[in-house]
Amino acid sequence: MAVRRSPREALLSAVADYLLENGLADLSLRPLASATGTSARMLIYHFGSKERLIVDAMDEIRDRQRELARKWIRGHPAATLEDLLHFAWSWIAAPEH
């Protein structure tokens, strides 16, 4: 059964996806809103400010990274810290990331 997300949670996920794809440099609310299927006004409504939106999106991205590491660790119980760091660096350095 799928977990229902609030409109804010769904929007936060879309914003995090956008930031991962486009970065923070020159971030503007109008293109972000357009890419996430909403308006700049609704972004401010849900997050209060552009700064809060960025902080919350970066928290979401860090949560995703933590979960990725947890899954990898569960799948590699005998791995060393060196193995984990190698995995992390390989993932971070991959062109798609």
Steps between C-alpha positions, in 0.01 A plus 500: 500500500642837397553765764300816438703815513369844579512758220794664679691169521438427133612850407810471720593178323459667161708799613775267624498322162527836325793612716681171443457546127565876475694603809459813709690749285265765365197330657185693415156418634310541173695237301504274807125536541439433132720188507321367808149568375408782734539876534759714680218618725419141606867430571504794740165392646634152579849598615475859620807627316747406230762444770277257694418319175871449432573385856212251495597370155862452607376310808294278268806436283710410806225262616511330160877466521478352851243247384717405203793439738280298738381277215854447380620414852213252550589336170872482588516400869871406483605824331768717653489876540739517205248304290220738598711805420593351162131438426407852612771664290411289195137605534578868555749513213269328252402735215128461572550624858 
